[in-house]
Amino acid sequence: MSNKTTQQFRTLILLTLFIICVLFIWHVPSHANAQSDQGAIISPGNSSSPIQFDKQVFSWTDRVNITIYAPDYNSDPNLIDTIGDTQDNPINVCTTGHCIRYKLVETGPNTGIFSGYIDLTGDPSQKGSVGIDGNGENPSGTMSTYDPICGPTDGMLPSTGNDGISVSFEYSRDQTVTGSALIRWNIGQIQWLQPNYPSNGQGVLQIVDPDMSLDPDSISKFDTSVWSDSDSGGTKVTMTETSAGSGIFQGTVDFDTQYPSSGNRLHVSDVDTVTGEYIDRTLPPPYSSTAQLQLLATTTIGTILPPLERVPISNARMIDSTGKILYEAMTGQQVQIASDVTNKVNSDQAFAYLVQIQDNNGITLSLTWITGSLLPNQNMSLSQSWTPKSSGTYTAQIFVWQGVTNPNALSPPLTLQIPVS
């Protein structure tokens, strides 16, 4: 073999070895995602911080779950280790103006992941004597005392509705890691669980507001107002948290067509609108701490009919005094503008029947009405009189409203052309 061929062969071998080394290094897991001998992942995942919270934003009385990825403190693969319990590597948990020393425990043997939680306890001075419910109810504002260190689950810190929580861990003499999250009040939400309820049935009102859940270990309650078209004064309903710390509150309302409102019983009539109210007194910025917001939710009672289908009108016609249909009127002749109405709901329905006469220029010459009440499913022929003073072509517009001063339409209007000679 010539020297030239030998040199080419050596070069090829060296190049092959280099490629193998590169491929080997490329396939080796990085230290950040390495696993222990037992297979426990000790990576903090996609986050750049080894300190993690279960939420990005907390309410002022939330439970805050804290996790720290600290594989270097997995000192014994067979035991559950603790961090933050020495002076050399302290953990501090703070809100504005309040701090406590804390310790966390390993989630299991050989994981290198440490966890625990603290409870935020609010700041009762923010709402003062009015309280979150208008009756003086407030969070406790309790702060833990430690001897010498709290944790991993007995910590309590006061907080405001516009605050933050931070955790710092002295990982080593030269490195302190930190993590933080916001504390903010929320705008509540209110709704009926159904858009319609039977007239003697039961309705469920729901309010969602984490700010009203004052203790993650107990069920919170407060009262709110409900009223109907038949009883504008209404009643108070107790809203009870569905589970401790959920921030979801529900109250049951018994609808009754016979008896007056009392307790959780609300007097209603068929086709009533029922309104639930929530006064939110814990609002996030830019609202001030003393601001409040009225939130409303409505449902209907009885037969589900669109408003314009409750009392339909039909068969618009012009008749004389004997009931005979006229196709043309004479100047000075009194005529009746008549039509038929039907009550489609299963209860009495008050109404106003209006007839408006306009000339061919759209100028209103006459507007008359009658009021009354229809029994359930009752049919009735209604009419209003008019006497034309000159010849021409006129237009009658016929309306059915809930009342003259309550112009909620119960049917689409009808029009009738009236030729006069």
C-alpha positions in Angstrom: 0.0 0.0 0.0 1.4 3.4 -1.0 2.0 6.2 1.6 -0.7 8.2 -0.1 -3.3 5.4 0.2 -2.3 4.8 3.9 -2.7 8.5 4.7 -6.2 8.5 3.1 -7.2 5.4 5.0 -6.1 7.0 8.4 -8.0 10.1 7.6 -11.2 8.1 6.9 -10.9 6.2 10.2 -10.4 9.5 12.2 -13.4 11.1 10.5 -15.6 8.0 11.2 -14.6 8.1 14.9 -15.4 11.8 15.2 -18.9 11.3 13.7 -19.5 8.4 16.2 -18.5 10.6 19.1 -20.7 13.5 18.0 -23.7 11.1 17.7 -23.0 9.6 21.1 -22.9 13.0 22.8 -26.0 14.2 21.0 -28.0 11.2 22.4 -26.9 11.5 26.0 -29.6 13.2 28.2 -28.6 16.6 29.6 -28.1 17.0 33.3 -31.2 19.1 33.6 -33.4 16.2 32.5 -31.4 13.4 34.0 -33.0 10.6 36.0 -31.9 9.1 39.3 -31.0 5.4 39.5 -34.6 4.7 40.6 -36.0 6.6 37.5 -37.4 9.7 39.4 -37.3 12.7 37.2 -35.7 15.7 39.0 -36.2 18.3 36.2 -38.3 21.4 36.9 -39.9 21.0 33.5 -40.2 23.9 31.1 -40.0 26.6 33.7 -36.8 28.5 34.2 -37.4 28.7 38.0 -37.2 25.7 40.3 -39.9 27.3 42.5 -43.4 26.7 41.2 -47.0 27.5 42.3 -50.3 25.8 41.4 -51.7 29.1 40.1 -50.4 32.3 38.5 -53.0 34.5 40.3 -54.5 33.8 43.8 -57.4 35.3 45.7 -56.7 36.9 49.1 -57.9 33.8 51.0 -56.6 31.0 48.7 -54.5 28.0 49.6 -51.1 28.3 47.9 -49.4 25.1 46.9 -45.6 25.5 46.6 -43.2 23.1 44.8 -39.4 23.4 44.8 -37.2 21.3 42.5 -34.0 20.7 44.5 -32.3 17.5 43.4 -29.1 18.4 45.3 -31.1 18.1 48.5 -32.1 14.5 47.8 -29.5 13.4 50.4 -30.9 9.9 51.1 -32.5 7.9 48.3 -34.4 5.8 50.8 -35.9 8.5 53.0 -38.1 11.6 52.6 -35.9 14.6 53.0 -36.8 18.2 54.2 -35.5 21.6 53.0 -35.7 25.0 54.6 -35.3 23.7 58.2 -31.7 24.9 58.7 -30.2 28.3 59.0 -27.8 27.6 56.1 -30.6 27.0 53.6 -33.7 29.0 54.7 -37.0 29.3 52.9 -38.9 32.5 53.3 -42.6 33.0 52.2 -43.8 36.6 52.1 -46.7 38.8 51.2 -46.5 42.6 51.5 -45.4 43.4 55.0 -45.5 39.8 56.2 -43.0 37.0 56.1 -42.6 33.5 57.7 -39.8 31.0 57.7 -40.9 27.7 56.1 -39.9 24.2 55.4 -41.0 21.8 52.6 -40.9 18.0 52.5 -39.9 15.7 49.6 -42.9 14.3 47.7 -41.4 10.8 48.0 -38.1 8.9 48.5 -35.5 9.9 45.9 -37.6 12.5 43.9 -35.7 15.6 44.7 -39.0 17.5 44.6 -40.2 19.3 47.7 -43.7 20.6 48.4 -46.1 22.1 50.9 -48.8 24.8 51.1 -49.7 28.0 53.0 -53.1 29.6 53.5 -53.7 33.3 52.7 -55.9 34.8 55.3 -56.9 38.1 53.8 -56.8 41.5 55.5 -60.0 42.4 57.3 -59.1 46.1 57.5 -59.6 46.4 53.7 -63.4 46.2 54.1 -63.7 47.4 57.7 -67.2 47.3 59.3 -69.1 46.9 56.1 -67.4 43.5 55.4 -67.4 41.6 52.2 -71.1 40.9 52.4 -72.3 44.4 53.7 -73.0 42.9 57.1 -69.4 42.9 58.6 -68.2 39.5 57.5 -64.5 39.5 57.0 -61.5 37.1 56.7 -59.4 36.4 59.7 -56.1 38.1 58.7 -54.2 35.5 60.9 -50.4 35.2 60.6 -48.5 32.0 61.7 -46.1 32.0 64.5 -43.2 29.5 64.2 -40.9 27.9 66.7 -38.6 27.9 65.0 -40.0 27.1 61.5 -43.5 26.6 60.1 -44.4 24.1 57.4 -45.0 22.2 55.4 -48.9 22.7 55.7 -49.5 25.0 58.8 -48.5 28.4 57.4 -50.9 31.4 57.3 -50.2 34.8 55.9 -52.4 38.0 55.7 -52.8 39.5 52.3 -54.7 42.3 50.5 -56.8 42.1 47.4 -54.0 43.7 45.4 -50.9 41.9 46.6 -48.3 39.3 45.8 -46.7 36.2 47.3 -43.0 35.4 47.0 -40.9 32.4 48.0 -37.1 32.5 48.3 -34.8 29.5 49.0 -31.1 29.9 49.7 -30.0 27.0 47.5 -26.4 27.4 48.3 -24.1 30.0 49.9 -23.8 31.8 46.5 -27.3 31.2 45.0 -30.8 32.1 46.2 -33.7 31.1 44.0 -37.0 32.9 44.0 -40.6 32.6 42.7 -43.6 34.8 42.9 -47.3 35.0 42.0 -50.0 37.7 42.1 -52.8 38.1 44.6 -55.9 39.8 43.2 -59.6 40.1 43.9 -62.0 38.9 41.3 -65.1 40.1 39.6 -67.9 37.7 40.5 -70.3 35.9 38.2 -74.0 35.2 38.8 -76.4 32.9 36.9 -79.5 30.8 37.2 -78.7 27.2 36.3 -81.8 27.0 34.1 -83.3 29.7 31.8 -86.9 28.7 32.9 -88.5 27.1 36.0 -92.1 25.8 36.7 -94.4 28.3 38.5 -94.4 26.1 41.6 -91.0 24.6 41.2 -87.5 25.2 42.6 -84.7 27.2 41.1 -81.0 27.3 41.7 -79.0 30.5 41.7 -75.2 30.3 41.4 -72.6 32.9 42.3 -68.9 32.3 41.5 -66.4 34.5 43.5 -63.3 33.1 45.1 -63.0 36.3 47.2 -66.0 35.1 49.3 -64.4 31.8 50.2 -62.8 32.9 53.5 -61.3 29.6 54.7 -60.1 26.7 52.4 -61.0 24.2 55.1 -64.6 25.3 55.8 -67.8 26.0 53.9 -68.5 29.8 53.5 -72.0 31.3 53.3 -73.6 34.7 52.6 -77.0 36.1 51.7 -78.2 37.7 48.5 -81.4 39.1 47.1 -84.0 37.7 44.7 -87.2 39.2 43.4 -89.9 38.7 40.8 -92.3 40.8 38.8 -95.1 39.8 41.2 -93.0 40.7 44.3 -90.5 43.5 43.7 -89.5 43.4 47.4 -88.5 39.8 47.1 -86.6 37.9 49.7 -83.1 36.9 50.9 -81.5 33.6 49.9 -78.6 32.0 51.6 -75.7 31.1 49.2 -73.7 28.1 50.4 -70.3 27.1 49.1 -70.5 23.8 47.1 -67.3 22.6 48.8 -64.6 24.1 51.1 -62.4 26.5 49.2 -64.3 26.2 45.8 -65.5 29.8 45.6 -68.7 28.5 44.0 -71.9 29.3 45.9 -75.4 28.1 45.3 -78.8 28.9 46.7 -82.2 27.2 46.2 -85.3 29.3 45.7 -88.8 27.8 46.0 -91.3 29.5 43.6 -94.9 29.8 44.8 -97.9 31.3 43.1 -100.1 31.3 46.3 -98.2 32.4 49.3 -96.1 35.5 50.0 -92.4 35.5 49.9 -90.6 34.3 53.1 -87.2 32.7 53.7 -86.2 31.0 50.5 -89.8 31.1 49.2 -90.5 33.7 46.4 -94.0 34.6 45.3 -94.3 34.5 41.5 -96.9 34.4 38.7 -96.7 32.5 35.4 -94.5 34.3 32.9 -92.8 36.4 35.6 -89.2 37.4 35.3 -87.2 36.5 38.4 -84.0 38.4 39.2 -81.1 37.4 41.4 -78.6 40.0 42.6 -75.0 39.9 43.8 -73.2 43.0 45.2 -69.5 42.4 44.6 -67.5 44.4 47.1 -64.1 42.8 46.4 -63.1 44.2 43.0 -59.7 44.1 41.2 -57.8 47.2 40.0 -58.7 49.7 38.6 -61.6 49.6 41.1 -60.8 51.0 44.6 -61.1 48.8 47.7 -64.3 50.6 48.7 -66.0 50.2 45.2 -68.9 47.8 44.7 -70.6 46.4 41.6 -74.2 45.2 41.2 -74.4 41.9 39.1 -77.8 40.6 38.0 -79.1 37.3 36.5 -82.7 36.6 35.3 -84.8 33.5 34.7 -88.5 33.1 33.7 -91.4 31.4 35.3 -93.9 29.1 33.7 -94.6 28.6 30.0 -91.6 29.2 27.8 -92.9 31.6 25.1 -91.1 34.4 23.4 -92.7 37.7 24.4 -94.2 38.3 20.9 -96.0 35.0 20.9 -97.8 35.4 24.2 -100.9 37.2 22.9 -100.9 36.9 19.1 -103.4 39.2 17.2 -105.0 38.2 13.9 -107.8 38.9 11.4 -107.6 42.7 11.3 -110.7 44.1 9.7 -113.0 47.1 9.5 -116.7 46.6 10.6 -119.8 48.7 11.1 -121.9 48.9 14.2 -123.7 45.6 13.4 -120.4 43.6 12.9 -120.6 43.6 9.1 -117.2 43.7 7.4 -116.6 46.9 5.4 -114.2 47.2 2.6 -114.6 51.0 2.2 -115.8 53.7 4.6 -117.7 56.9 3.9 -116.7 60.3 5.2 -118.4 60.9 8.6 -119.2 57.2 9.1 -118.2 55.7 12.4 -116.3 52.4 11.9 -114.7 49.8 14.1 -111.1 48.7 13.7 -111.3 45.1 15.0 -109.0 42.0 15.4 -108.9 38.8 17.4 -106.5 38.2 20.3 -105.6 34.9 22.0 -103.9 34.4 25.4 -101.3 31.6 24.8 -100.0 31.5 28.4 -101.4 29.4 31.3 -102.2 32.4 33.5 -104.1 35.7 33.4 -102.5 38.2 31.1 -103.0 41.9 31.4 -102.9 43.8 28.1 -103.5 47.1 26.3 -105.1 47.1 22.8 -104.1 50.2 20.8 -105.2 51.4 17.4 -103.4 54.2 15.7 -104.7 55.9 12.5 -102.3 57.6 10.1 -103.0 59.5 6.8 -101.0 58.8 3.6 -98.3 61.2 4.8 -97.7 59.2 7.9 -99.3 61.8 10.2 -101.1 60.3 13.2 -104.7 61.4 13.3 -106.0 59.2 16.1 -104.6 57.0 18.9 -107.1 55.1 21.1 -106.8 52.1 23.4 -108.6 49.8 25.8 -107.0 47.8 28.6 -108.1 44.5 30.2 -107.0 41.0 31.2 -107.3 37.7 29.4 -107.9 34.4 31.1 -105.6 31.5 30.3 -106.0 30.4 26.7 -108.9 32.9 26.2 -109.9 34.2 22.8 -111.4 37.6 22.4 -112.4 40.0 19.6 -111.5 43.6 20.3 -112.2 46.9 18.5 -111.8 50.6 18.6 -114.0 53.1 16.8 -112.9 55.9 14.4 -114.8 58.4 12.2 -113.0 59.6 9.1 -113.5 63.3 8.3 -112.3 63.4 4.7 -111.8 61.0 1.9 -108.5 59.4 1.2 -106.5 56.2 2.1 -105.6 55.7 5.7 -103.6 53.1 7.6 -104.6 51.6 10.9 -101.8 50.1 13.1 -102.9 47.7 15.8 -100.7 46.9 18.8 -101.1 44.6 21.9 -98.8 45.6 24.8 -98.6 44.6 28.4 -99.9 48.1 29.3 -100.2 51.6 28.1 -97.3 52.6 30.4 -95.5 49.3 29.9 -95.0 49.1 26.1 -93.6 45.6 26.0 -95.2 44.0 22.9 -97.1 40.8 23.3 -97.5 40.3 19.6 -96.2 41.8 16.3 -98.3 44.7 15.2 -100.9 44.5 12.4 -101.7 47.0 9.7 -105.0 47.6 7.8 -105.5 49.8 4.8 -108.8 51.9 5.0 -110.1 53.6 1.9 -112.5 56.4 2.5 -114.7 58.0 -0.1 
